Amino acid sequence: MHRYELAVLKALQSGEMLSLEELVVRSVLGKDAVLWAIENLSGCGAIESRRESHDEAVLTEEGARYAKGSLPESDMISRAQLEPIAVQSLKDNESRIGLQWAKMQELITIDKGMITITAKGRAAIKSGIPEEQVLKRLLKDSGAVASLLKSNKVQIENLSRRRLIVISSKSAIGGLKITAKGMEMLGGSPKAEEIEALDRKMLSTGSWAGKKFKKYDISVAVEREAAAKKHPLRGMIERMRDVHIAMGFKEFSGPTVIPAFWNFDTLFTPQDHPAREAQDTFYVSHPSSLALGPAGLVSQVKTAHETAWHDDWLAKVAMQAVLRTHTTSLSVQQLYNLARYKDYKMPLKLFTIGKVFRNENVDYKHLLDFYQADGIIVGENLTMANLFDTLIKLYKSLGMKVRFKPAYFPFVEPGAEVQAFYEPRKEWLEVGGTGILRREITGITKKSVTVLAWGLALERPLMIKDDSIQRLTDMYNGGIGWLRQRRLQKW
């Protein structure tokens, strides 16, 4: 008899029925060890166990999001109570879901394309929508489904049909008791201790020699453990880094808080450009200003701005401290450093990956801060064809197809958007910007030498590739449960 089995039998020898938790405490063993012993002892008739089954509700990712916030139909009637809503104004998917369920529950009426709240809808605003209340309770206690199936059966069925919850039947050990055979077995003595795992000391001293190794039964039920998983965004960052390195690029990095000089002025963005407004850019209070670049470069930038934009260039505007709005601001610093060394070999390939910050309205495809991969290639006789070919290969390595659309960016000429198709919404999403850097920025006078550049988002491609992510904010969900429910991915 194994020592685990002996410990379990001794804990049960009083003859009383014990729960699994009580048995773990009395036997002074780990839960997995107790479960292993129970399986063996039950098989030989030494103990008898009473099984209990119960229903358990697990919230899906979408259900958890609604439980923490509100159901779409709740949002719908909240809007409709203020004024009628035109059906054609409902653009996003969640509004349409809210329309469907609010109509089904008679919370709204639709007449001549206008949505109006009903008396039932107004009552629901005061008392709360039953499905929403059930969802919030299940978020706190998944075991509450047993009582909810009695009092809120319709709501549970609705939530299950909407795939906001998944109900499963769980079987658990309700009680354990020793049998007459188990009492007989207590009269015996434990077998010689078996080795469960080799350790450093056993290997170095050879003490394992001649001893018996414990056999493991992989069919024995054990406590469920959450597998270690890499966060999908971290996986995308590492994958993007690996792809660039595999294509011959070298990585560089730089600060997050920088003067507007590097973020805008060196990139040929006029000082009155809308992107510089507080509505688009985060300005830092402490420090509120930072030193400009080298005097020679400042003079060059000043001349370029005043010549092109026909307006005074102000150093105090360029000194404003900002959270970088793109990693291209780091690329231009690399180009300035390269300009001082004439002996570098071409083509030169550099890239960086980092957080950028933009003061935008958050929706399914926009965030206030996100990751961006920025790359440059310095070489002779390079064209947009070389640029497109490079990006097509890069995205192919990520398992994606992209297309290019002409676009304006102050620092490139010509410029293009990089777009990928987002199947759930049947639309092309911008996943990056690209082009040939202007000579006013690079300072390269040799006509045969050009600089190809791009800035690529990381969150949007991840959302496009992973159909379980409906909004960019999903991947910034702080709950560990969200990560545990995800399928394993190979990056």
C-alpha positions in Angstrom: 0.0 0.0 0.0 1.3 3.4 -1.0 1.8 6.0 1.8 -0.8 8.2 0.2 -3.4 5.4 0.4 -2.4 4.7 4.0 -2.8 8.4 5.0 -6.2 8.5 3.4 -7.4 5.3 5.1 -6.2 6.6 8.5 -8.0 9.8 7.9 -11.2 7.8 7.3 -10.8 5.1 9.9 -13.3 6.8 12.3 -16.0 5.6 9.9 -17.6 9.0 9.4 -18.4 10.4 5.9 -15.9 13.1 5.0 -15.9 15.7 2.2 -12.9 15.9 -0.1 -11.8 19.2 1.5 -12.0 17.6 5.0 -10.0 14.6 3.8 -7.3 16.8 2.4 -7.0 18.6 5.8 -7.0 15.4 7.9 -4.6 13.4 5.7 -2.1 16.3 5.5 -1.7 15.6 1.8 -2.0 17.7 -1.3 -5.3 17.6 -3.2 -3.8 15.8 -6.2 -2.3 13.2 -3.9 -5.6 12.6 -2.2 -7.4 12.3 -5.5 -4.8 9.8 -6.7 -5.3 7.7 -3.6 -9.1 7.9 -3.8 -9.0 6.5 -7.3 -6.8 3.6 -6.3 -8.8 2.8 -3.1 -12.2 3.1 -4.8 -11.0 0.7 -7.5 -10.2 -2.0 -4.9 -13.3 -1.4 -2.8 -11.4 0.0 0.2 -13.5 3.2 0.3 -16.9 4.2 -1.1 -17.6 7.7 -2.5 -20.8 9.6 -3.0 -20.9 11.6 -6.2 -22.8 14.9 -6.6 -23.6 16.8 -9.8 -24.3 20.5 -10.2 -24.7 23.0 -13.0 -22.0 25.6 -13.5 -22.2 28.7 -15.7 -19.1 30.1 -17.4 -19.3 33.5 -19.0 -18.0 33.8 -22.5 -15.7 36.7 -23.4 -18.6 38.6 -24.8 -20.8 37.8 -21.7 -18.1 38.9 -19.3 -17.7 42.2 -21.2 -21.5 42.9 -20.9 -21.5 41.8 -17.2 -18.9 44.3 -16.4 -20.7 47.0 -18.4 -24.2 46.6 -19.7 -26.2 44.7 -22.3 -26.6 46.3 -25.8 -30.4 46.5 -25.3 -29.8 48.4 -22.0 -27.7 50.9 -23.9 -30.3 51.1 -26.6 -33.2 52.0 -24.2 -31.0 54.4 -22.3 -30.4 56.3 -25.6 -34.0 56.0 -26.7 -35.4 57.5 -23.5 -33.8 60.8 -24.3 -35.1 61.1 -27.9 -36.2 58.9 -30.8 -33.3 57.2 -32.7 -33.1 56.8 -36.5 -32.5 53.1 -37.4 -30.2 54.1 -40.2 -27.9 55.9 -37.7 -27.0 52.6 -36.0 -23.6 51.9 -37.6 -21.8 49.6 -35.2 -22.6 45.9 -34.6 -23.5 46.2 -30.9 -26.1 48.8 -31.6 -27.8 46.5 -34.0 -27.6 43.7 -31.5 -29.2 46.0 -28.9 -32.0 46.9 -31.5 -32.8 43.2 -32.1 -33.1 42.2 -28.4 -34.8 45.4 -27.3 -37.4 44.9 -30.0 -37.8 41.2 -29.1 -38.4 42.1 -25.4 -40.9 44.9 -26.4 -38.7 47.6 -24.8 -38.9 49.7 -27.9 -41.1 50.2 -31.0 -40.0 51.1 -34.5 -42.2 53.3 -36.6 -41.2 54.9 -40.0 -37.5 54.1 -39.3 -37.5 55.8 -35.8 -36.9 53.9 -32.5 -39.1 54.9 -29.6 -38.9 53.6 -26.0 -42.0 51.8 -24.7 -43.6 51.9 -21.2 -42.0 48.5 -20.6 -38.7 49.9 -21.6 -39.0 52.8 -19.2 -39.9 50.4 -16.4 -36.8 48.3 -17.3 -34.6 51.4 -16.9 -35.8 51.8 -13.3 -35.9 48.1 -12.3 -33.1 46.8 -14.6 -33.2 44.2 -17.4 -33.5 40.8 -15.8 -30.9 39.2 -18.2 -28.4 41.9 -17.2 -29.0 41.3 -13.5 -28.5 37.6 -13.9 -25.3 38.1 -15.9 -23.8 40.4 -13.3 -24.7 37.9 -10.5 -23.0 35.0 -12.5 -19.9 37.2 -12.9 -19.6 37.2 -9.1 -20.7 33.6 -8.5 -20.8 31.0 -11.3 -22.3 28.5 -8.8 -25.4 30.7 -8.4 -26.8 29.1 -11.6 -28.5 26.3 -9.6 -30.8 28.8 -7.8 -31.1 31.0 -10.9 -32.4 28.0 -12.9 -35.3 28.0 -10.5 -36.0 31.7 -10.2 -34.8 33.0 -13.6 -35.0 30.0 -16.0 -36.1 32.1 -19.0 -33.3 34.6 -18.5 -30.7 31.8 -18.2 -32.0 30.1 -21.4 -31.9 33.5 -23.2 -28.3 34.1 -22.1 -27.3 30.6 -23.1 -29.0 31.0 -26.5 -27.2 34.3 -27.0 -23.9 32.5 -26.2 -23.2 34.9 -23.4 -22.9 32.0 -20.9 -22.1 28.3 -21.3 -23.8 25.9 -18.8 -22.1 22.6 -18.1 -22.9 19.8 -15.6 -20.1 19.1 -13.1 -19.6 16.0 -11.1 -17.8 16.2 -7.8 -17.1 14.0 -4.8 -19.8 14.7 -2.3 -18.5 12.4 0.5 -16.1 9.6 1.2 -16.3 6.7 3.7 -14.1 3.7 4.5 -15.4 0.2 3.9 -14.8 -3.1 5.8 -12.1 -4.0 3.3 -10.4 -0.6 3.9 -10.4 -1.3 7.7 -8.7 -4.7 6.9 -6.1 -3.0 4.8 -5.2 -0.7 7.7 -3.8 -3.7 9.5 -1.1 -3.9 6.9 2.1 -1.8 6.6 3.0 0.6 3.9 5.2 -0.5 1.0 8.8 0.6 0.8 8.8 4.3 -0.3 8.8 4.7 -4.1 10.6 7.4 -5.9 8.2 10.0 -7.4 10.7 12.3 -9.0 14.5 12.4 -9.4 16.2 15.4 -7.9 19.8 16.8 -8.1 20.9 15.1 -4.9 19.7 11.6 -6.0 21.5 12.0 -9.3 24.8 13.2 -7.7 24.9 10.6 -4.9 23.3 7.7 -6.9 20.9 7.0 -4.0 18.2 6.2 -6.6 19.9 3.0 -7.6 18.1 -0.2 -6.7 14.9 1.7 -5.6 11.5 1.4 -7.1 9.9 4.2 -9.1 6.3 5.0 -8.6 3.9 4.2 -11.4 1.6 6.9 -12.6 -1.9 6.5 -13.9 -2.7 9.3 -16.4 -6.4 8.5 -16.3 -6.7 9.5 -12.7 -8.7 12.7 -12.2 -6.7 15.6 -10.8 -7.3 19.2 -9.9 -7.6 21.3 -13.0 -4.7 23.6 -13.6 -4.6 26.6 -15.9 -2.0 26.2 -18.6 0.6 28.9 -19.0 -0.2 31.0 -22.0 1.5 33.9 -23.7 -0.6 37.0 -24.0 -1.6 37.4 -27.7 -0.3 40.9 -27.9 3.0 39.9 -26.5 3.0 37.1 -29.1 2.4 39.5 -31.9 5.2 41.9 -30.7 7.7 39.0 -30.6 6.5 37.7 -34.0 6.8 41.1 -35.6 10.3 41.4 -34.1 11.3 37.9 -35.4 10.1 38.7 -38.9 12.1 41.9 -39.1 15.2 40.2 -37.8 14.8 37.3 -40.3 14.6 39.9 -43.1 18.0 41.3 -42.1 16.9 44.3 -39.9 18.7 45.6 -36.8 16.6 46.8 -33.9 17.0 50.2 -32.1 14.9 52.0 -29.4 14.4 55.4 -27.9 12.5 57.5 -25.3 8.8 57.8 -24.9 8.7 61.5 -23.9 10.3 63.6 -26.6 10.3 67.2 -27.8 7.9 68.1 -30.5 11.0 68.9 -32.6 11.7 65.2 -33.1 8.0 64.1 -33.2 6.8 66.7 -35.7 9.4 69.3 -36.9 12.1 67.0 -38.1 9.3 65.1 -39.9 8.3 68.2 -41.9 5.0 68.6 -40.1 4.0 72.3 -40.1 3.7 73.9 -36.7 0.1 74.8 -37.3 -0.8 71.2 -38.4 -4.0 69.8 -36.8 -2.1 66.8 -35.5 -0.3 69.1 -33.1 -3.5 70.1 -31.4 -4.2 68.9 -27.8 -7.2 67.0 -29.3 -4.7 64.7 -31.2 -1.5 64.8 -29.1 -0.8 64.3 -25.4 1.4 67.2 -24.1 3.5 66.6 -20.9 3.3 69.1 -18.0 6.5 68.0 -16.2 8.7 68.7 -17.9 6.7 71.0 -20.2 9.7 71.6 -22.6 12.8 69.7 -23.7 16.0 70.7 -25.4 16.1 70.7 -29.2 18.4 68.7 -31.3 21.9 69.7 -32.5 22.3 73.4 -33.6 23.1 72.4 -37.2 20.0 70.2 -37.5 17.8 72.9 -35.9 19.0 75.4 -38.4 18.3 72.9 -41.3 14.8 72.2 -40.0 14.0 75.9 -39.5 15.1 76.7 -43.1 13.1 73.8 -44.5 9.9 74.8 -42.7 10.1 78.5 -43.5 10.9 77.8 -47.1 8.1 75.3 -47.6 5.4 76.6 -45.4 6.1 80.4 -45.7 5.7 81.0 -42.0 7.9 81.7 -39.0 9.3 78.6 -37.3 9.2 79.0 -33.5 11.7 77.2 -31.3 9.4 77.3 -28.3 6.8 75.3 -30.2 9.3 72.7 -31.1 10.5 72.4 -27.5 7.1 71.3 -26.2 7.3 67.9 -24.5 5.0 65.3 -25.9 4.3 61.6 -25.7 5.5 60.3 -29.0 2.6 59.9 -31.5 4.6 57.5 -33.8 7.9 55.6 -33.7 9.0 57.3 -36.9 10.2 60.0 -34.5 12.9 57.5 -33.5 13.7 56.6 -37.1 14.5 60.2 -38.0 17.0 60.4 -35.0 18.7 57.3 -36.4 19.0 58.9 -39.8 20.6 62.0 -38.3 23.1 59.8 -36.4 23.9 58.0 -39.7 24.5 61.2 -41.5 27.5 61.8 -39.3 29.0 58.5 -40.5 29.6 58.3 -44.2 31.0 54.8 -44.2 27.9 52.7 -43.4 27.1 49.9 -45.9 23.9 50.0 -48.0 21.2 48.8 -48.0 20.9 49.6 -44.3 17.9 48.1 -42.5 16.7 49.3 -39.1 13.5 48.8 -37.1 12.0 49.6 -33.7 8.8 48.4 -31.8 7.3 50.5 -29.1 4.2 52.2 -27.6 2.8 55.4 -29.2 0.1 57.7 -27.8 -2.7 59.6 -29.6 -5.6 61.5 -28.0 -8.4 59.8 -29.9 -11.9 58.6 -29.2 -11.7 54.9 -28.2 -13.8 52.6 -30.3 -13.5 49.1 -31.7 -10.5 50.1 -33.9 -8.9 53.0 -32.0 -7.0 53.2 -28.7 -5.3 56.0 -26.8 -2.0 54.1 -26.8 -0.9 51.2 -28.9 2.1 49.5 -30.3 3.8 50.4 -33.6 6.6 48.8 -35.6 8.7 51.3 -37.5 11.2 50.3 -40.2 13.5 52.1 -42.6 15.7 50.9 -45.5 18.5 53.2 -46.7 19.8 52.2 -50.2 20.5 53.1 -53.7 17.9 53.1 -56.5 15.1 51.9 -54.2 11.5 52.5 -55.3 8.0 52.1 -54.1 8.0 48.7 -55.8 10.9 47.6 -53.4 8.8 49.0 -50.5 5.6 47.2 -51.4 7.5 44.0 -52.0 9.1 44.2 -48.6 5.8 44.8 -46.8 4.0 42.1 -48.7 6.7 39.6 -47.6 6.6 40.9 -44.0 2.8 40.4 -43.8 2.9 37.1 -45.5 5.2 35.9 -42.7 2.4 37.0 -40.3 -0.2 35.0 -42.4 -1.9 38.1 -43.8 -2.6 39.7 -47.2 -2.5 43.5 -47.6 -3.2 46.1 -50.2 -1.9 49.7 -50.6 -3.9 52.9 -51.1 -2.4 56.3 -52.0 -2.3 58.6 -48.9 -0.8 61.8 -47.7 1.7 61.9 -44.8 3.8 65.1 -44.3 7.0 63.2 -44.1 6.9 60.9 -47.1 6.4 61.5 -50.8 4.9 59.5 -52.3 2.9 57.9 -49.4 0.5 55.0 -49.0 -1.8 53.3 -46.5 -1.3 49.7 -45.8 -4.7 48.0 -45.5 -6.0 44.5 -44.5 -9.5 43.1 -44.8 -11.5 42.7 -41.6 -13.9 39.9 -42.2 -16.4 40.5 -39.3 -17.3 44.0 -40.6 -16.5 43.4 -44.3 -14.2 46.4 -44.5 -10.6 47.3 -45.2 -8.8 48.6 -42.1 -5.7 50.7 -42.2 -2.9 48.8 -40.5 0.0 51.1 -41.3 1.4 54.0 -43.3 4.4 53.9 -45.6 6.3 55.8 -48.2 9.7 57.3 -49.3 11.0 59.8 -46.7 11.3 63.3 -48.1 14.9 64.7 -48.6 14.0 67.6 -46.4 14.0 65.0 -43.6 16.8 62.7 -44.5 19.2 65.4 -45.5 20.6 63.0 -48.2 21.5 64.9 -51.3 22.7 62.1 -53.4 19.8 61.5 -55.8 20.4 57.7 -56.2 20.0 57.1 -52.4 16.5 56.9 -51.0 15.0 56.0 -47.6 12.0 53.6 -47.5 9.9 53.9 -44.3 6.8 52.5 -42.6 4.9 52.5 -39.4 2.8 49.5 -38.7 0.2 49.0 -36.0 0.3 45.7 -34.1 -3.1 45.6 -32.4 -5.2 45.9 -35.5 -3.5 43.0 -37.4 -4.0 40.9 -34.2 -7.7 41.7 -34.2 -7.9 40.8 -37.9 -6.2 37.5 -37.4 -7.9 36.5 -34.2 -11.7 36.2 -34.5 -12.1 36.0 -30.7 -11.1 39.7 -30.4 -14.0 41.9 -31.4 -12.5 45.2 -30.1 -8.9 46.4 -29.6 -9.8 47.0 -25.9 -10.4 43.2 -25.5 -6.7 42.5 -25.6 -6.1 45.0 -22.8 -8.6 43.2 -20.5 -6.9 42.9 -17.2 -8.8 39.8 -16.1 -6.7 36.6 -16.1 -9.9 34.6 -16.9 -9.9 36.2 -20.4 -6.4 34.7 -21.1 -7.2 31.3 -19.5 -10.3 30.9 -21.8 -8.3 31.5 -25.0 -7.0 28.7 -27.1 -3.3 28.0 -27.2 -1.5 29.7 -30.1 1.8 29.1 -31.8 3.6 32.2 -32.7 
